[in-house]
Amino acid sequence: MDNHPTPLKQNKGSLKDLLFKELLEQPQTILEVATKLQTHPNYLTYPKRDLEKKGLLQVYKIGRCSISGFPRSQLCTTNKALFKNYQLKLFDD
């Protein structure tokens, strides 16, 4: 018997879609999202990387995880309004 429920068994949608929707609401660590989705954080590694490569996910800031208490956790977001622009300007206006 499977003792570790996965979000696919409880929720509709793929892990990538569920991760995107959770991070759209507010910046969170992957551990916080995994806890909400009742899955292991390692299952979110590939969906997170895929969203990053497509430019849909960005680290919002480094802060304390509310679950583990780790002080230098990445708080990620998929909300484009919170994205930082890292593009360098070649010429000053």
PyMOL commands that place a pseudoatom at each C-alpha (Angstrom):
pseudoatom trace, name=CA, resn=MET, resi=1, chain=A, elem=C, hetatm=0, pos=[0.000, 0.000, 0.000]
pseudoatom trace, name=CA, resn=ASP, resi=2, chain=A, elem=C, hetatm=0, pos=[1.242, 3.487, -0.850]
pseudoatom trace, name=CA, resn=ASN, resi=3, chain=A, elem=C, hetatm=0, pos=[1.757, 5.490, 2.350]
pseudoatom trace, name=CA, resn=HIS, resi=4, chain=A, elem=C, hetatm=0, pos=[2.905, 8.645, 0.541]
pseudoatom trace, name=CA, resn=PRO, resi=5, chain=A, elem=C, hetatm=0, pos=[0.018, 10.359, -1.261]
pseudoatom trace, name=CA, resn=THR, resi=6, chain=A, elem=C, hetatm=0, pos=[0.948, 12.341, -4.327]
pseudoatom trace, name=CA, resn=PRO, resi=7, chain=A, elem=C, hetatm=0, pos=[-0.911, 15.408, -5.574]
pseudoatom trace, name=CA, resn=LEU, resi=8, chain=A, elem=C, hetatm=0, pos=[-1.848, 13.569, -8.752]
pseudoatom trace, name=CA, resn=LYS, resi=9, chain=A, elem=C, hetatm=0, pos=[-3.980, 11.184, -6.705]
pseudoatom trace, name=CA, resn=GLN, resi=10, chain=A, elem=C, hetatm=0, pos=[-5.724, 13.979, -4.800]
pseudoatom trace, name=CA, resn=ASN, resi=11, chain=A, elem=C, hetatm=0, pos=[-5.768, 16.947, -7.165]
pseudoatom trace, name=CA, resn=LYS, resi=12, chain=A, elem=C, hetatm=0, pos=[-6.466, 17.443, -10.832]
pseudoatom trace, name=CA, resn=GLY, resi=13, chain=A, elem=C, hetatm=0, pos=[-3.522, 18.438, -13.014]
pseudoatom trace, name=CA, resn=SER, resi=14, chain=A, elem=C, hetatm=0, pos=[0.154, 17.727, -13.388]
pseudoatom trace, name=CA, resn=LEU, resi=15, chain=A, elem=C, hetatm=0, pos=[2.804, 18.515, -10.804]
pseudoatom trace, name=CA, resn=LYS, resi=16, chain=A, elem=C, hetatm=0, pos=[4.065, 21.371, -12.958]
pseudoatom trace, name=CA, resn=ASP, resi=17, chain=A, elem=C, hetatm=0, pos=[0.587, 22.938, -13.139]
pseudoatom trace, name=CA, resn=LEU, resi=18, chain=A, elem=C, hetatm=0, pos=[0.039, 22.543, -9.403]
pseudoatom trace, name=CA, resn=LEU, resi=19, chain=A, elem=C, hetatm=0, pos=[3.460, 24.023, -8.621]
pseudoatom trace, name=CA, resn=PHE, resi=20, chain=A, elem=C, hetatm=0, pos=[2.810, 26.962, -10.967]
pseudoatom trace, name=CA, resn=LYS, resi=21, chain=A, elem=C, hetatm=0, pos=[-0.570, 27.721, -9.367]
pseudoatom trace, name=CA, resn=GLU, resi=22, chain=A, elem=C, hetatm=0, pos=[0.765, 27.539, -5.804]
pseudoatom trace, name=CA, resn=LEU, resi=23, chain=A, elem=C, hetatm=0, pos=[3.684, 29.865, -6.549]
pseudoatom trace, name=CA, resn=LEU, resi=24, chain=A, elem=C, hetatm=0, pos=[1.414, 32.284, -8.403]
pseudoatom trace, name=CA, resn=GLU, resi=25, chain=A, elem=C, hetatm=0, pos=[-0.545, 33.013, -5.211]
pseudoatom trace, name=CA, resn=GLN, resi=26, chain=A, elem=C, hetatm=0, pos=[2.483, 34.051, -3.127]
pseudoatom trace, name=CA, resn=PRO, resi=27, chain=A, elem=C, hetatm=0, pos=[6.252, 33.446, -3.027]
pseudoatom trace, name=CA, resn=GLN, resi=28, chain=A, elem=C, hetatm=0, pos=[7.007, 30.204, -1.194]
pseudoatom trace, name=CA, resn=THR, resi=29, chain=A, elem=C, hetatm=0, pos=[9.773, 27.686, -0.726]
pseudoatom trace, name=CA, resn=ILE, resi=30, chain=A, elem=C, hetatm=0, pos=[9.525, 24.341, -2.490]
pseudoatom trace, name=CA, resn=LEU, resi=31, chain=A, elem=C, hetatm=0, pos=[9.172, 22.627, 0.891]
pseudoatom trace, name=CA, resn=GLU, resi=32, chain=A, elem=C, hetatm=0, pos=[6.149, 24.803, 1.698]
pseudoatom trace, name=CA, resn=VAL, resi=33, chain=A, elem=C, hetatm=0, pos=[4.555, 23.951, -1.662]
pseudoatom trace, name=CA, resn=ALA, resi=34, chain=A, elem=C, hetatm=0, pos=[5.322, 20.240, -1.236]
pseudoatom trace, name=CA, resn=THR, resi=35, chain=A, elem=C, hetatm=0, pos=[3.682, 20.286, 2.191]
pseudoatom trace, name=CA, resn=LYS, resi=36, chain=A, elem=C, hetatm=0, pos=[0.535, 21.935, 0.806]
pseudoatom trace, name=CA, resn=LEU, resi=37, chain=A, elem=C, hetatm=0, pos=[0.385, 19.428, -2.051]
pseudoatom trace, name=CA, resn=GLN, resi=38, chain=A, elem=C, hetatm=0, pos=[1.145, 16.522, 0.311]
pseudoatom trace, name=CA, resn=THR, resi=39, chain=A, elem=C, hetatm=0, pos=[4.086, 15.266, -1.690]
pseudoatom trace, name=CA, resn=HIS, resi=40, chain=A, elem=C, hetatm=0, pos=[7.833, 14.946, -1.251]
pseudoatom trace, name=CA, resn=PRO, resi=41, chain=A, elem=C, hetatm=0, pos=[9.906, 18.023, -2.251]
pseudoatom trace, name=CA, resn=ASN, resi=42, chain=A, elem=C, hetatm=0, pos=[12.112, 15.880, -4.506]
pseudoatom trace, name=CA, resn=TYR, resi=43, chain=A, elem=C, hetatm=0, pos=[9.114, 15.276, -6.782]
pseudoatom trace, name=CA, resn=LEU, resi=44, chain=A, elem=C, hetatm=0, pos=[9.018, 19.013, -7.530]
pseudoatom trace, name=CA, resn=THR, resi=45, chain=A, elem=C, hetatm=0, pos=[12.660, 19.277, -8.655]
pseudoatom trace, name=CA, resn=TYR, resi=46, chain=A, elem=C, hetatm=0, pos=[12.102, 18.584, -12.359]
pseudoatom trace, name=CA, resn=PRO, resi=47, chain=A, elem=C, hetatm=0, pos=[8.907, 20.648, -12.680]
pseudoatom trace, name=CA, resn=LYS, resi=48, chain=A, elem=C, hetatm=0, pos=[10.683, 23.566, -10.946]
pseudoatom trace, name=CA, resn=ARG, resi=49, chain=A, elem=C, hetatm=0, pos=[13.687, 23.321, -13.254]
pseudoatom trace, name=CA, resn=ASP, resi=50, chain=A, elem=C, hetatm=0, pos=[11.427, 23.118, -16.308]
pseudoatom trace, name=CA, resn=LEU, resi=51, chain=A, elem=C, hetatm=0, pos=[9.528, 26.256, -15.269]
pseudoatom trace, name=CA, resn=GLU, resi=52, chain=A, elem=C, hetatm=0, pos=[12.835, 28.065, -14.649]
pseudoatom trace, name=CA, resn=LYS, resi=53, chain=A, elem=C, hetatm=0, pos=[14.168, 27.136, -18.103]
pseudoatom trace, name=CA, resn=LYS, resi=54, chain=A, elem=C, hetatm=0, pos=[10.978, 28.430, -19.715]
pseudoatom trace, name=CA, resn=GLY, resi=55, chain=A, elem=C, hetatm=0, pos=[11.250, 31.711, -17.790]
pseudoatom trace, name=CA, resn=LEU, resi=56, chain=A, elem=C, hetatm=0, pos=[8.043, 31.096, -15.844]
pseudoatom trace, name=CA, resn=LEU, resi=57, chain=A, elem=C, hetatm=0, pos=[9.598, 30.753, -12.381]
pseudoatom trace, name=CA, resn=GLN, resi=58, chain=A, elem=C, hetatm=0, pos=[12.086, 32.988, -10.598]
pseudoatom trace, name=CA, resn=VAL, resi=59, chain=A, elem=C, hetatm=0, pos=[13.592, 33.240, -7.122]
pseudoatom trace, name=CA, resn=TYR, resi=60, chain=A, elem=C, hetatm=0, pos=[11.843, 36.187, -5.493]
pseudoatom trace, name=CA, resn=LYS, resi=61, chain=A, elem=C, hetatm=0, pos=[14.142, 36.485, -2.492]
pseudoatom trace, name=CA, resn=ILE, resi=62, chain=A, elem=C, hetatm=0, pos=[16.191, 34.521, 0.009]
pseudoatom trace, name=CA, resn=GLY, resi=63, chain=A, elem=C, hetatm=0, pos=[14.402, 34.152, 3.315]
pseudoatom trace, name=CA, resn=ARG, resi=64, chain=A, elem=C, hetatm=0, pos=[13.459, 31.848, 6.175]
pseudoatom trace, name=CA, resn=CYS, resi=65, chain=A, elem=C, hetatm=0, pos=[11.396, 28.743, 5.427]
pseudoatom trace, name=CA, resn=SER, resi=66, chain=A, elem=C, hetatm=0, pos=[8.296, 28.664, 7.626]
pseudoatom trace, name=CA, resn=ILE, resi=67, chain=A, elem=C, hetatm=0, pos=[8.429, 24.861, 7.879]
pseudoatom trace, name=CA, resn=SER, resi=68, chain=A, elem=C, hetatm=0, pos=[12.107, 23.951, 8.310]
pseudoatom trace, name=CA, resn=GLY, resi=69, chain=A, elem=C, hetatm=0, pos=[13.263, 27.281, 9.727]
pseudoatom trace, name=CA, resn=PHE, resi=70, chain=A, elem=C, hetatm=0, pos=[16.252, 27.300, 7.361]
pseudoatom trace, name=CA, resn=PRO, resi=71, chain=A, elem=C, hetatm=0, pos=[17.336, 30.963, 7.124]
pseudoatom trace, name=CA, resn=ARG, resi=72, chain=A, elem=C, hetatm=0, pos=[18.598, 30.995, 3.507]
pseudoatom trace, name=CA, resn=SER, resi=73, chain=A, elem=C, hetatm=0, pos=[15.788, 29.305, 1.578]
pseudoatom trace, name=CA, resn=GLN, resi=74, chain=A, elem=C, hetatm=0, pos=[14.776, 30.353, -1.922]
pseudoatom trace, name=CA, resn=LEU, resi=75, chain=A, elem=C, hetatm=0, pos=[11.296, 31.836, -2.023]
pseudoatom trace, name=CA, resn=CYS, resi=76, chain=A, elem=C, hetatm=0, pos=[10.119, 31.246, -5.579]
pseudoatom trace, name=CA, resn=THR, resi=77, chain=A, elem=C, hetatm=0, pos=[7.319, 32.865, -7.554]
pseudoatom trace, name=CA, resn=THR, resi=78, chain=A, elem=C, hetatm=0, pos=[5.592, 32.458, -10.901]
pseudoatom trace, name=CA, resn=ASN, resi=79, chain=A, elem=C, hetatm=0, pos=[3.921, 35.869, -10.636]
pseudoatom trace, name=CA, resn=LYS, resi=80, chain=A, elem=C, hetatm=0, pos=[5.418, 37.978, -13.457]
pseudoatom trace, name=CA, resn=ALA, resi=81, chain=A, elem=C, hetatm=0, pos=[4.646, 41.184, -11.506]
pseudoatom trace, name=CA, resn=LEU, resi=82, chain=A, elem=C, hetatm=0, pos=[7.206, 40.094, -8.874]
pseudoatom trace, name=CA, resn=PHE, resi=83, chain=A, elem=C, hetatm=0, pos=[9.943, 39.122, -11.339]
pseudoatom trace, name=CA, resn=LYS, resi=84, chain=A, elem=C, hetatm=0, pos=[13.223, 41.023, -11.185]
pseudoatom trace, name=CA, resn=ASN, resi=85, chain=A, elem=C, hetatm=0, pos=[14.691, 42.299, -14.431]
pseudoatom trace, name=CA, resn=TYR, resi=86, chain=A, elem=C, hetatm=0, pos=[18.322, 41.198, -14.611]
pseudoatom trace, name=CA, resn=GLN, resi=87, chain=A, elem=C, hetatm=0, pos=[18.904, 42.599, -18.086]
pseudoatom trace, name=CA, resn=LEU, resi=88, chain=A, elem=C, hetatm=0, pos=[21.814, 45.023, -18.186]
pseudoatom trace, name=CA, resn=LYS, resi=89, chain=A, elem=C, hetatm=0, pos=[21.565, 48.362, -19.944]
pseudoatom trace, name=CA, resn=LEU, resi=90, chain=A, elem=C, hetatm=0, pos=[24.284, 49.054, -22.488]
pseudoatom trace, name=CA, resn=PHE, resi=91, chain=A, elem=C, hetatm=0, pos=[23.698, 52.773, -22.591]
pseudoatom trace, name=CA, resn=ASP, resi=92, chain=A, elem=C, hetatm=0, pos=[22.340, 55.187, -19.999]
pseudoatom trace, name=CA, resn=ASP, resi=93, chain=A, elem=C, hetatm=0, pos=[19.298, 57.181, -21.005]
for i in range(1, 93): cmd.bond("trace and resi %d" % i, "trace and resi %d" % (i + 1))
show_as sticks, trace
zoom trace
